[in-house]
Amino acid sequence: MNALLDIATIVLILAGAIVALIAAVGVVLLRDARSAMHAATKPATLSILLIGCGAVLQLDSLSTVSKLAVIVALQFVTAPVGAHMLARGITSDTDSSDDTYD
Amino acid sequence: MKISLVISLSILLAAAALTTSRAIRRGTIGERAVAVDALTAIITCGLLTATALTGDAWFLDLALVLGLLAFLTSVTVARFIERRGL
């Protein structure tokens, strides 16, 4: 039973970490801000859900589990809203979006 | 168990390094804000992995505060870009 939980934790956390790495590669490779946002908004929900599900299997006290649930729920509420506001801010000035500050 | 979680942490560290380099090196303010947004998500993932690795609950407090601050950051930067047109 315990070994089974360990294996599930390992699989979920490794999957979440690999999703985060792929998203980071996308953030580096995609040049436009909105293209980069396509890659950047994936780990904010999917990775955190996978890693949270993996971590919750290793916790034993109810207070810790509920705190982790609050973190994942908060991330699910705030990350899309923040990304949406950022996208609206970026789109509102498409004229100046091609000059870069190196 | 421990070794694979450490491997996951190093994968997350590589991802964080990539997004940090994107945020520092080039781009408009919007692109940098997108990279910082992804960076905070990856740091939260790392804190949750550390919780699974050590069993310490105080990593979760850090993750909670970081999630709130990340939301405030992206909203503030978005309002700033919208107002100033940067």
N, CA and C atoms of all chains as a GROMACS GRO file, in nm:
protein
  564
    1MET      N    1   0.084  -0.121   0.000
    1MET     CA    2   0.000   0.000   0.000
    1MET      C    3   0.087   0.125   0.000
    2ASN      N    4   0.186   0.123   0.093
    2ASN     CA    5   0.272   0.240   0.103
    2ASN      C    6   0.359   0.255  -0.021
    3ALA      N    7   0.408   0.140  -0.071
    3ALA     CA    8   0.490   0.146  -0.192
    3ALA      C    9   0.408   0.194  -0.311
    4LEU      N   10   0.282   0.152  -0.314
    4LEU     CA   11   0.193   0.196  -0.422
    4LEU      C   12   0.174   0.348  -0.420
    5LEU      N   13   0.154   0.403  -0.299
    5LEU     CA   14   0.140   0.549  -0.285
    5LEU      C   15   0.267   0.619  -0.328
    6ASP      N   16   0.383   0.561  -0.291
    6ASP     CA   17   0.510   0.622  -0.331
    6ASP      C   18   0.523   0.626  -0.482
    7ILE      N   19   0.485   0.515  -0.548
    7ILE     CA   20   0.497   0.511  -0.694
    7ILE      C   21   0.404   0.613  -0.759
    8ALA      N   22   0.281   0.624  -0.705
    8ALA     CA   23   0.188   0.723  -0.760
    8ALA      C   24   0.243   0.864  -0.742
    9THR      N   25   0.301   0.892  -0.624
    9THR     CA   26   0.360   1.024  -0.601
    9THR      C   27   0.471   1.053  -0.700
   10ILE      N   28   0.558   0.953  -0.721
   10ILE     CA   29   0.672   0.974  -0.811
   10ILE      C   30   0.622   1.002  -0.952
   11VAL      N   31   0.525   0.923  -0.998
   11VAL     CA   32   0.476   0.942  -1.135
   11VAL      C   33   0.413   1.079  -1.152
   12LEU      N   34   0.328   1.119  -1.054
   12LEU     CA   35   0.258   1.248  -1.068
   12LEU      C   36   0.356   1.364  -1.062
   13ILE      N   37   0.450   1.359  -0.967
   13ILE     CA   38   0.541   1.474  -0.952
   13ILE      C   39   0.637   1.482  -1.071
   14LEU      N   40   0.684   1.365  -1.120
   14LEU     CA   41   0.771   1.370  -1.238
   14LEU      C   42   0.695   1.425  -1.359
   15ALA      N   43   0.568   1.384  -1.375
   15ALA     CA   44   0.489   1.436  -1.487
   15ALA      C   45   0.474   1.587  -1.476
   16GLY      N   46   0.444   1.636  -1.355
   16GLY     CA   47   0.430   1.780  -1.336
   16GLY      C   48   0.558   1.855  -1.365
   17ALA      N   49   0.671   1.800  -1.321
   17ALA     CA   50   0.800   1.866  -1.344
   17ALA      C   51   0.832   1.869  -1.492
   18ILE      N   52   0.800   1.760  -1.565
   18ILE     CA   53   0.830   1.757  -1.708
   18ILE      C   54   0.742   1.856  -1.784
   19VAL      N   55   0.614   1.867  -1.743
   19VAL     CA   56   0.527   1.967  -1.804
   19VAL      C   57   0.584   2.107  -1.782
   20ALA      N   58   0.634   2.133  -1.660
   20ALA     CA   59   0.692   2.265  -1.632
   20ALA      C   60   0.814   2.290  -1.717
   21LEU      N   61   0.897   2.186  -1.737
   21LEU     CA   62   1.018   2.204  -1.819
   21LEU      C   63   0.981   2.234  -1.965
   22ILE      N   64   0.882   2.160  -2.018
   22ILE     CA   65   0.840   2.184  -2.157
   22ILE      C   66   0.785   2.326  -2.171
   23ALA      N   67   0.708   2.370  -2.071
   23ALA     CA   68   0.653   2.505  -2.076
   23ALA      C   69   0.764   2.609  -2.070
   24ALA      N   70   0.868   2.582  -1.990
   24ALA     CA   71   0.979   2.678  -1.982
   24ALA      C   72   1.053   2.686  -2.115
   25VAL      N   73   1.071   2.571  -2.182
   25VAL     CA   74   1.134   2.573  -2.315
   25VAL      C   75   1.048   2.654  -2.411
   26GLY      N   76   0.914   2.639  -2.400
   26GLY     CA   77   0.826   2.716  -2.485
   26GLY      C   78   0.836   2.865  -2.458
   27VAL      N   79   0.847   2.903  -2.330
   27VAL     CA   80   0.861   3.044  -2.296
   27VAL      C   81   0.988   3.102  -2.356
   28VAL      N   82   1.096   3.021  -2.358
   28VAL     CA   83   1.222   3.072  -2.413
   28VAL      C   84   1.213   3.080  -2.566
   29LEU      N   85   1.152   2.978  -2.630
   29LEU     CA   86   1.159   2.972  -2.776
   29LEU      C   87   1.057   3.063  -2.845
   30LEU      N   88   0.937   3.078  -2.788
   30LEU     CA   89   0.835   3.158  -2.855
   30LEU      C   90   0.864   3.306  -2.832
   31ARG      N   91   0.864   3.382  -2.942
   31ARG     CA   92   0.916   3.517  -2.931
   31ARG      C   93   0.809   3.618  -2.891
   32ASP      N   94   0.693   3.607  -2.951
   32ASP     CA   95   0.588   3.705  -2.924
   32ASP      C   96   0.534   3.686  -2.782
   33ALA      N   97   0.487   3.795  -2.721
   33ALA     CA   98   0.441   3.786  -2.582
   33ALA      C   99   0.320   3.695  -2.570
   34ARG      N  100   0.230   3.704  -2.668
   34ARG     CA  101   0.109   3.622  -2.656
   34ARG      C  102   0.137   3.476  -2.687
   35SER      N  103   0.233   3.449  -2.776
   35SER     CA  104   0.274   3.310  -2.800
   35SER      C  105   0.341   3.252  -2.676
   36ALA      N  106   0.428   3.335  -2.612
   36ALA     CA  107   0.494   3.288  -2.491
   36ALA      C  108   0.392   3.264  -2.380
   37MET      N  109   0.288   3.345  -2.378
   37MET     CA  110   0.184   3.326  -2.275
   37MET      C  111   0.112   3.193  -2.294
   38HIS      N  112   0.098   3.149  -2.421
   38HIS     CA  113   0.037   3.018  -2.447
   38HIS      C  114   0.113   2.908  -2.375
   39ALA      N  115   0.248   2.918  -2.378
   39ALA     CA  116   0.326   2.818  -2.307
   39ALA      C  117   0.329   2.844  -2.157
   40ALA      N  118   0.331   2.973  -2.118
   40ALA     CA  119   0.356   3.006  -1.977
   40ALA      C  120   0.236   2.976  -1.888
   41THR      N  121   0.116   2.973  -1.943
   41THR     CA  122  -0.001   2.954  -1.856
   41THR      C  123  -0.031   2.807  -1.830
   42LYS      N  124   0.041   2.715  -1.897
   42LYS     CA  125   0.013   2.573  -1.872
   42LYS      C  126   0.063   2.524  -1.737
   43PRO      N  127   0.190   2.553  -1.698
   43PRO     CA  128   0.232   2.500  -1.567
   43PRO      C  129   0.156   2.562  -1.452
   44ALA      N  130   0.099   2.683  -1.472
   44ALA     CA  131   0.029   2.750  -1.362
   44ALA      C  132  -0.090   2.668  -1.315
   45THR      N  133  -0.150   2.589  -1.401
   45THR     CA  134  -0.261   2.505  -1.355
   45THR      C  135  -0.225   2.356  -1.359
   46LEU      N  136  -0.178   2.308  -1.475
   46LEU     CA  137  -0.160   2.162  -1.491
   46LEU      C  138  -0.049   2.108  -1.401
   47SER      N  139   0.066   2.177  -1.402
   47SER     CA  140   0.178   2.130  -1.318
   47SER      C  141   0.143   2.133  -1.172
   48ILE      N  142   0.077   2.243  -1.130
   48ILE     CA  143   0.046   2.255  -0.988
   48ILE      C  144  -0.057   2.152  -0.947
   49LEU      N  145  -0.151   2.121  -1.037
   49LEU     CA  146  -0.249   2.016  -1.004
   49LEU      C  147  -0.180   1.881  -0.992
   50LEU      N  148  -0.092   1.848  -1.088
   50LEU     CA  149  -0.024   1.718  -1.085
   50LEU      C  150   0.065   1.705  -0.961
   51ILE      N  151   0.145   1.809  -0.935
   51ILE     CA  152   0.238   1.801  -0.822
   51ILE      C  153   0.162   1.806  -0.690
   52GLY      N  154   0.052   1.884  -0.684
   52GLY     CA  155  -0.029   1.885  -0.563
   52GLY      C  156  -0.091   1.750  -0.536
   53CYS      N  157  -0.141   1.684  -0.642
   53CYS     CA  158  -0.198   1.549  -0.624
   53CYS      C  159  -0.090   1.451  -0.579
   54GLY      N  160   0.033   1.469  -0.632
   54GLY     CA  161   0.139   1.380  -0.589
   54GLY      C  162   0.180   1.404  -0.445
   55ALA      N  163   0.184   1.534  -0.405
   55ALA     CA  164   0.230   1.566  -0.269
   55ALA      C  165   0.127   1.528  -0.165
   56VAL      N  166  -0.001   1.534  -0.203
   56VAL     CA  167  -0.105   1.508  -0.102
   56VAL      C  168  -0.103   1.362  -0.058
   57LEU      N  169  -0.048   1.274  -0.142
   57LEU     CA  170  -0.042   1.132  -0.106
   57LEU      C  171   0.060   1.105   0.003
   58GLN      N  172   0.156   1.201   0.022
   58GLN     CA  173   0.260   1.181   0.122
   58GLN      C  174   0.228   1.249   0.254
   59LEU      N  175   0.119   1.323   0.262
   59LEU     CA  176   0.087   1.396   0.385
   59LEU      C  177  -0.010   1.315   0.469
   60ASP      N  178  -0.003   1.333   0.602
   60ASP     CA  179  -0.089   1.252   0.687
   60ASP      C  180  -0.183   1.333   0.774
   61SER      N  181  -0.153   1.462   0.799
   61SER     CA  182  -0.244   1.536   0.887
   61SER      C  183  -0.346   1.614   0.804
   62LEU      N  184  -0.466   1.628   0.861
   62LEU     CA  185  -0.576   1.689   0.787
   62LEU      C  186  -0.550   1.837   0.761
   63SER      N  187  -0.485   1.907   0.857
   63SER     CA  188  -0.462   2.050   0.840
   63SER      C  189  -0.368   2.075   0.722
   64THR      N  190  -0.267   1.991   0.708
   64THR     CA  191  -0.173   2.008   0.596
   64THR      C  192  -0.242   1.982   0.464
   65VAL      N  193  -0.324   1.876   0.461
   65VAL     CA  194  -0.393   1.842   0.336
   65VAL      C  195  -0.487   1.954   0.295
   66SER      N  196  -0.558   2.012   0.394
   66SER     CA  197  -0.652   2.118   0.359
   66SER      C  198  -0.578   2.244   0.314
   67LYS      N  199  -0.460   2.268   0.374
   67LYS     CA  200  -0.382   2.384   0.329
   67LYS      C  201  -0.338   2.366   0.184
   68LEU      N  202  -0.298   2.243   0.150
   68LEU     CA  203  -0.256   2.217   0.013
   68LEU      C  204  -0.374   2.231  -0.083
   69ALA      N  205  -0.492   2.188  -0.039
   69ALA     CA  206  -0.610   2.203  -0.124
   69ALA      C  207  -0.641   2.350  -0.148
   70VAL      N  208  -0.623   2.432  -0.042
   70VAL     CA  209  -0.646   2.576  -0.058
   70VAL      C  210  -0.549   2.634  -0.159
   71ILE      N  211  -0.422   2.591  -0.153
   71ILE     CA  212  -0.321   2.643  -0.247
   71ILE      C  213  -0.359   2.609  -0.390
   72VAL      N  214  -0.395   2.482  -0.414
   72VAL     CA  215  -0.427   2.442  -0.551
   72VAL      C  216  -0.553   2.515  -0.600
   73ALA      N  217  -0.655   2.527  -0.512
   73ALA     CA  218  -0.778   2.595  -0.553
   73ALA      C  219  -0.751   2.742  -0.582
   74LEU      N  220  -0.670   2.805  -0.495
   74LEU     CA  221  -0.637   2.947  -0.516
   74LEU      C  222  -0.564   2.967  -0.648
   75GLN      N  223  -0.471   2.875  -0.677
   75GLN     CA  224  -0.398   2.886  -0.803
   75GLN      C  225  -0.492   2.870  -0.922
   76PHE      N  226  -0.588   2.779  -0.909
   76PHE     CA  227  -0.683   2.758  -1.019
   76PHE      C  228  -0.771   2.879  -1.039
   77VAL      N  229  -0.799   2.955  -0.932
   77VAL     CA  230  -0.885   3.073  -0.949
   77VAL      C  231  -0.803   3.191  -1.001
   78THR      N  232  -0.682   3.213  -0.942
   78THR     CA  233  -0.611   3.338  -0.970
   78THR      C  234  -0.527   3.332  -1.096
   79ALA      N  235  -0.470   3.216  -1.131
   79ALA     CA  236  -0.376   3.213  -1.244
   79ALA      C  237  -0.443   3.247  -1.377
   80PRO      N  238  -0.561   3.190  -1.411
   80PRO     CA  239  -0.623   3.231  -1.537
   80PRO      C  240  -0.667   3.376  -1.538
   81VAL      N  241  -0.712   3.427  -1.420
   81VAL     CA  242  -0.755   3.567  -1.416
   81VAL      C  243  -0.636   3.660  -1.438
   82GLY      N  244  -0.523   3.630  -1.370
   82GLY     CA  245  -0.405   3.712  -1.388
   82GLY      C  246  -0.352   3.707  -1.530
   83ALA      N  247  -0.352   3.586  -1.589
   83ALA     CA  248  -0.304   3.573  -1.727
   83ALA      C  249  -0.397   3.647  -1.823
   84HIS      N  250  -0.526   3.642  -1.795
   84HIS     CA  251  -0.622   3.714  -1.880
   84HIS      C  252  -0.599   3.864  -1.875
   85MET      N  253  -0.578   3.918  -1.753
   85MET     CA  254  -0.555   4.062  -1.741
   85MET      C  255  -0.426   4.102  -1.809
   86LEU      N  256  -0.322   4.016  -1.795
   86LEU     CA  257  -0.194   4.044  -1.861
   86LEU      C  258  -0.211   4.043  -2.012
   87ALA      N  259  -0.287   3.946  -2.064
   87ALA     CA  260  -0.309   3.939  -2.208
   87ALA      C  261  -0.384   4.062  -2.257
   88ARG      N  262  -0.481   4.109  -2.177
   88ARG     CA  263  -0.555   4.228  -2.217
   88ARG      C  264  -0.464   4.350  -2.219
   89GLY      N  265  -0.376   4.359  -2.118
   89GLY     CA  266  -0.282   4.470  -2.115
   89GLY      C  267  -0.187   4.467  -2.232
   90ILE      N  268  -0.140   4.347  -2.270
   90ILE     CA  269  -0.048   4.335  -2.382
   90ILE      C  270  -0.119   4.369  -2.512
   91THR      N  271  -0.244   4.321  -2.526
   91THR     CA  272  -0.315   4.343  -2.652
   91THR      C  273  -0.356   4.488  -2.670
   92SER      N  274  -0.370   4.561  -2.557
   92SER     CA  275  -0.420   4.697  -2.569
   92SER      C  276  -0.319   4.790  -2.635
   93ASP      N  277  -0.193   4.750  -2.641
   93ASP     CA  278  -0.095   4.836  -2.710
   93ASP      C  279  -0.018   4.754  -2.812
   94THR      N  280  -0.089   4.708  -2.915
   94THR     CA  281  -0.023   4.627  -3.017
   94THR      C  282   0.074   4.711  -3.101
   95ASP      N  283   0.057   4.846  -3.101
   95ASP     CA  284   0.146   4.929  -3.182
   95ASP      C  285   0.289   4.919  -3.134
   96SER      N  286   0.306   4.922  -3.002
   96SER     CA  287   0.442   4.929  -2.949
   96SER      C  288   0.493   4.792  -2.906
   97SER      N  289   0.420   4.683  -2.944
   97SER     CA  290   0.461   4.553  -2.891
   97SER      C  291   0.579   4.494  -2.965
   98ASP      N  292   0.626   4.560  -3.074
   98ASP     CA  293   0.737   4.500  -3.147
   98ASP      C  294   0.870   4.568  -3.117
   99ASP      N  295   0.871   4.672  -3.034
   99ASP     CA  296   1.001   4.728  -2.997
   99ASP      C  297   1.046   4.664  -2.867
  100THR      N  298   1.166   4.607  -2.871
  100THR     CA  299   1.215   4.531  -2.756
  100THR      C  300   1.324   4.609  -2.686
  101TYR      N  301   1.335   4.586  -2.556
  101TYR     CA  302   1.441   4.649  -2.476
  101TYR      C  303   1.545   4.543  -2.448
  102ASP      N  304   1.655   4.545  -2.522
  102ASP     CA  305   1.754   4.440  -2.503
  102ASP      C  306   1.848   4.473  -2.388
  103MET      N  307   1.235   0.662  -0.400
  103MET     CA  308   1.141   0.769  -0.363
  103MET      C  309   1.213   0.903  -0.356
  104LYS      N  310   1.315   0.910  -0.265
  104LYS     CA  311   1.384   1.037  -0.246
  104LYS      C  312   1.458   1.079  -0.372
  105ILE      N  313   1.524   0.983  -0.437
  105ILE     CA  314   1.608   1.021  -0.551
  105ILE      C  315   1.523   1.072  -0.666
  106SER      N  316   1.405   1.015  -0.687
  106SER     CA  317   1.324   1.062  -0.799
  106SER      C  318   1.264   1.198  -0.768
  107LEU      N  319   1.234   1.226  -0.640
  107LEU     CA  320   1.186   1.360  -0.607
  107LEU      C  321   1.297   1.463  -0.623
  108VAL      N  322   1.420   1.423  -0.592
  108VAL     CA  323   1.532   1.516  -0.614
  108VAL      C  324   1.551   1.540  -0.763
  109ILE      N  325   1.532   1.434  -0.845
  109ILE     CA  326   1.539   1.452  -0.990
  109ILE      C  327   1.431   1.549  -1.037
  110SER      N  328   1.309   1.535  -0.983
  110SER     CA  329   1.201   1.629  -1.018
  110SER      C  330   1.238   1.771  -0.980
  111LEU      N  331   1.297   1.786  -0.861
  111LEU     CA  332   1.338   1.921  -0.819
  111LEU      C  333   1.442   1.977  -0.913
  112SER      N  334   1.535   1.894  -0.962
  112SER     CA  335   1.635   1.950  -1.054
  112SER      C  336   1.574   1.984  -1.189
  113ILE      N  337   1.474   1.905  -1.233
  113ILE     CA  338   1.402   1.942  -1.356
  113ILE      C  339   1.334   2.077  -1.339
  114LEU      N  340   1.270   2.096  -1.223
  114LEU     CA  341   1.203   2.224  -1.197
  114LEU      C  342   1.305   2.337  -1.189
  115LEU      N  343   1.423   2.308  -1.135
  115LEU     CA  344   1.528   2.411  -1.127
  115LEU      C  345   1.572   2.452  -1.267
  116ALA      N  346   1.586   2.353  -1.358
  116ALA     CA  347   1.622   2.385  -1.496
  116ALA      C  348   1.514   2.471  -1.560
  117ALA      N  349   1.387   2.436  -1.536
  117ALA     CA  350   1.277   2.515  -1.593
  117ALA      C  351   1.281   2.658  -1.539
  118ALA      N  352   1.305   2.672  -1.408
  118ALA     CA  353   1.312   2.805  -1.348
  118ALA      C  354   1.428   2.885  -1.406
  119ALA      N  355   1.542   2.818  -1.431
  119ALA     CA  356   1.656   2.888  -1.489
  119ALA      C  357   1.623   2.938  -1.629
  120LEU      N  358   1.552   2.854  -1.708
  120LEU     CA  359   1.515   2.895  -1.844
  120LEU      C  360   1.424   3.017  -1.842
  121THR      N  361   1.319   3.013  -1.758
  121THR     CA  362   1.227   3.128  -1.756
  121THR      C  363   1.295   3.252  -1.701
  122THR      N  364   1.387   3.234  -1.603
  122THR     CA  365   1.458   3.351  -1.551
  122THR      C  366   1.544   3.414  -1.660
  123SER      N  367   1.610   3.329  -1.740
  123SER     CA  368   1.694   3.385  -1.846
  123SER      C  369   1.608   3.459  -1.947
  124ARG      N  370   1.487   3.407  -1.975
  124ARG     CA  371   1.398   3.478  -2.067
  124ARG      C  372   1.355   3.612  -2.007
  125ALA      N  373   1.326   3.612  -1.876
  125ALA     CA  374   1.280   3.736  -1.813
  125ALA      C  375   1.391   3.840  -1.809
  126ILE      N  376   1.516   3.796  -1.798
  126ILE     CA  377   1.625   3.892  -1.785
  126ILE      C  378   1.671   3.942  -1.921
  127ARG      N  379   1.682   3.848  -2.020
  127ARG     CA  380   1.760   3.880  -2.139
  127ARG      C  381   1.691   3.978  -2.234
  128ARG      N  382   1.571   3.944  -2.283
  128ARG     CA  383   1.517   4.026  -2.391
  128ARG      C  384   1.366   4.033  -2.381
  129GLY      N  385   1.309   4.131  -2.453
  129GLY     CA  386   1.166   4.136  -2.464
  129GLY      C  387   1.105   4.264  -2.413
  130THR      N  388   0.976   4.283  -2.444
  130THR     CA  389   0.903   4.396  -2.390
  130THR      C  390   0.868   4.369  -2.244
  131ILE      N  391   0.807   4.468  -2.180
  131ILE     CA  392   0.766   4.448  -2.040
  131ILE      C  393   0.664   4.336  -2.031
  132GLY      N  394   0.573   4.328  -2.132
  132GLY     CA  395   0.472   4.222  -2.129
  132GLY      C  396   0.534   4.084  -2.134
  133GLU      N  397   0.636   4.066  -2.222
  133GLU     CA  398   0.700   3.934  -2.232
  133GLU      C  399   0.770   3.898  -2.102
  134ARG      N  400   0.835   3.998  -2.042
  134ARG     CA  401   0.903   3.970  -1.914
  134ARG      C  402   0.802   3.937  -1.806
  135ALA      N  403   0.687   4.006  -1.806
  135ALA     CA  404   0.585   3.976  -1.705
  135ALA      C  405   0.532   3.835  -1.723
  136VAL      N  406   0.514   3.791  -1.850
  136VAL     CA  407   0.470   3.654  -1.876
  136VAL      C  408   0.571   3.555  -1.822
  137ALA      N  409   0.701   3.584  -1.844
  137ALA     CA  410   0.806   3.492  -1.795
  137ALA      C  411   0.807   3.487  -1.643
  138VAL      N  412   0.788   3.603  -1.577
  138VAL     CA  413   0.787   3.603  -1.430
  138VAL      C  414   0.666   3.527  -1.377
  139ASP      N  415   0.553   3.538  -1.448
  139ASP     CA  416   0.433   3.463  -1.411
  139ASP      C  417   0.461   3.313  -1.414
  140ALA      N  418   0.524   3.267  -1.523
  140ALA     CA  419   0.559   3.125  -1.532
  140ALA      C  420   0.659   3.086  -1.425
  141LEU      N  421   0.751   3.178  -1.393
  141LEU     CA  422   0.853   3.148  -1.292
  141LEU      C  423   0.789   3.125  -1.155
  142THR      N  424   0.692   3.210  -1.117
  142THR     CA  425   0.629   3.190  -0.986
  142THR      C  426   0.551   3.059  -0.981
  143ALA      N  427   0.489   3.021  -1.094
  143ALA     CA  428   0.420   2.891  -1.096
  143ALA      C  429   0.518   2.777  -1.076
  144ILE      N  430   0.636   2.788  -1.139
  144ILE     CA  431   0.736   2.681  -1.126
  144ILE      C  432   0.791   2.677  -0.983
  145ILE      N  433   0.808   2.796  -0.920
  145ILE     CA  434   0.856   2.798  -0.782
  145ILE      C  435   0.753   2.734  -0.690
  146THR      N  436   0.623   2.762  -0.715
  146THR     CA  437   0.519   2.698  -0.633
  146THR      C  438   0.526   2.546  -0.649
  147CYS      N  439   0.546   2.499  -0.774
  147CYS     CA  440   0.562   2.355  -0.796
  147CYS      C  441   0.679   2.300  -0.715
  148GLY      N  442   0.790   2.375  -0.714
  148GLY     CA  443   0.906   2.330  -0.638
  148GLY      C  444   0.877   2.322  -0.489
  149LEU      N  445   0.800   2.419  -0.436
  149LEU     CA  446   0.766   2.416  -0.294
  149LEU      C  447   0.679   2.296  -0.262
  150LEU      N  448   0.584   2.263  -0.352
  150LEU     CA  449   0.499   2.146  -0.328
  150LEU      C  450   0.583   2.018  -0.334
  151THR      N  451   0.679   2.014  -0.426
  151THR     CA  452   0.767   1.896  -0.432
  151THR      C  453   0.850   1.883  -0.306
  152ALA      N  454   0.897   1.998  -0.253
  152ALA     CA  455   0.974   1.994  -0.128
  152ALA      C  456   0.888   1.945  -0.013
  153THR      N  457   0.758   1.981  -0.015
  153THR     CA  458   0.668   1.929   0.088
  153THR      C  459   0.658   1.778   0.081
  154ALA      N  460   0.646   1.724  -0.042
  154ALA     CA  461   0.637   1.580  -0.058
  154ALA      C  462   0.768   1.512  -0.016
  155LEU      N  463   0.881   1.583  -0.040
  155LEU     CA  464   1.012   1.523  -0.012
  155LEU      C  465   1.039   1.516   0.137
  156THR      N  466   1.013   1.628   0.208
  156THR     CA  467   1.051   1.635   0.349
  156THR      C  468   0.936   1.611   0.444
  157GLY      N  469   0.812   1.637   0.401
  157GLY     CA  470   0.699   1.625   0.491
  157GLY      C  471   0.680   1.745   0.581
  158ASP      N  472   0.762   1.850   0.562
  158ASP     CA  473   0.745   1.972   0.642
  158ASP      C  474   0.628   2.053   0.588
  159ALA      N  475   0.544   2.104   0.680
  159ALA     CA  476   0.426   2.177   0.636
  159ALA      C  477   0.454   2.323   0.606
  160TRP      N  478   0.568   2.375   0.652
  160TRP     CA  479   0.585   2.519   0.638
  160TRP      C  480   0.615   2.560   0.494
  161PHE      N  481   0.653   2.464   0.407
  161PHE     CA  482   0.667   2.498   0.266
  161PHE      C  483   0.534   2.542   0.208
  162LEU      N  484   0.424   2.488   0.263
  162LEU     CA  485   0.292   2.521   0.210
  162LEU      C  486   0.255   2.666   0.241
  163ASP      N  487   0.298   2.717   0.357
  163ASP     CA  488   0.275   2.859   0.388
  163ASP      C  489   0.343   2.947   0.284
  164LEU      N  490   0.468   2.911   0.251
  164LEU     CA  491   0.540   2.987   0.148
  164LEU      C  492   0.465   2.982   0.015
  165ALA      N  493   0.413   2.863  -0.020
  165ALA     CA  494   0.344   2.849  -0.148
  165ALA      C  495   0.218   2.933  -0.151
  166LEU      N  496   0.148   2.938  -0.038
  166LEU     CA  497   0.025   3.017  -0.031
  166LEU      C  498   0.053   3.166  -0.051
  167VAL      N  499   0.154   3.217   0.021
  167VAL     CA  500   0.189   3.358   0.009
  167VAL      C  501   0.238   3.388  -0.132
  168LEU      N  502   0.318   3.297  -0.188
  168LEU     CA  503   0.372   3.319  -0.322
  168LEU      C  504   0.260   3.323  -0.426
  169GLY      N  505   0.158   3.237  -0.410
  169GLY     CA  506   0.047   3.239  -0.504
  169GLY      C  507  -0.027   3.370  -0.501
  170LEU      N  508  -0.053   3.422  -0.379
  170LEU     CA  509  -0.122   3.551  -0.368
  170LEU      C  510  -0.038   3.662  -0.429
  171LEU      N  511   0.094   3.663  -0.399
  171LEU     CA  512   0.181   3.768  -0.451
  171LEU      C  513   0.192   3.760  -0.603
  172ALA      N  514   0.191   3.638  -0.658
  172ALA     CA  515   0.201   3.625  -0.804
  172ALA      C  516   0.079   3.685  -0.870
  173PHE      N  517  -0.038   3.661  -0.811
  173PHE     CA  518  -0.161   3.720  -0.867
  173PHE      C  519  -0.154   3.872  -0.862
  174LEU      N  520  -0.114   3.926  -0.746
  174LEU     CA  521  -0.104   4.072  -0.734
  174LEU      C  522  -0.004   4.128  -0.834
  175THR      N  523   0.109   4.058  -0.853
  175THR     CA  524   0.211   4.105  -0.946
  175THR      C  525   0.157   4.114  -1.087
  176SER      N  526   0.094   4.005  -1.134
  176SER     CA  527   0.050   4.008  -1.275
  176SER      C  528  -0.061   4.109  -1.295
  177VAL      N  529  -0.151   4.125  -1.196
  177VAL     CA  530  -0.257   4.225  -1.211
  177VAL      C  531  -0.199   4.366  -1.213
  178THR      N  532  -0.101   4.391  -1.124
  178THR     CA  533  -0.042   4.525  -1.119
  178THR      C  534   0.032   4.558  -1.248
  179VAL      N  535   0.111   4.463  -1.297
  179VAL     CA  536   0.186   4.488  -1.421
  179VAL      C  537   0.089   4.506  -1.537
  180ALA      N  538  -0.021   4.428  -1.539
  180ALA     CA  539  -0.117   4.440  -1.648
  180ALA      C  540  -0.182   4.578  -1.646
  181ARG      N  541  -0.219   4.627  -1.527
  181ARG     CA  542  -0.278   4.761  -1.518
  181ARG      C  543  -0.178   4.866  -1.562
  182PHE      N  544  -0.052   4.847  -1.522
  182PHE     CA  545   0.054   4.943  -1.557
  182PHE      C  546   0.071   4.950  -1.708
  183ILE      N  547   0.077   4.831  -1.774
  183ILE     CA  548   0.094   4.829  -1.920
  183ILE      C  549  -0.026   4.896  -1.986
  184GLU      N  550  -0.145   4.866  -1.934
  184GLU     CA  551  -0.266   4.919  -1.996
  184GLU      C  552  -0.271   5.072  -1.986
  185ARG      N  553  -0.230   5.124  -1.870
  185ARG     CA  554  -0.235   5.269  -1.850
  185ARG      C  555  -0.128   5.339  -1.931
  186ARG      N  556  -0.004   5.292  -1.917
  186ARG     CA  557   0.109   5.365  -1.974
  186ARG      C  558   0.136   5.328  -2.118
  187GLY      N  559   0.085   5.215  -2.165
  187GLY     CA  560   0.110   5.174  -2.301
  187GLY      C  561   0.255   5.138  -2.327
  188LEU      N  562   0.317   5.068  -2.231
  188LEU     CA  563   0.457   5.031  -2.250
  188LEU      C  564   0.471   4.900  -2.324
   0.00000   0.00000   0.00000
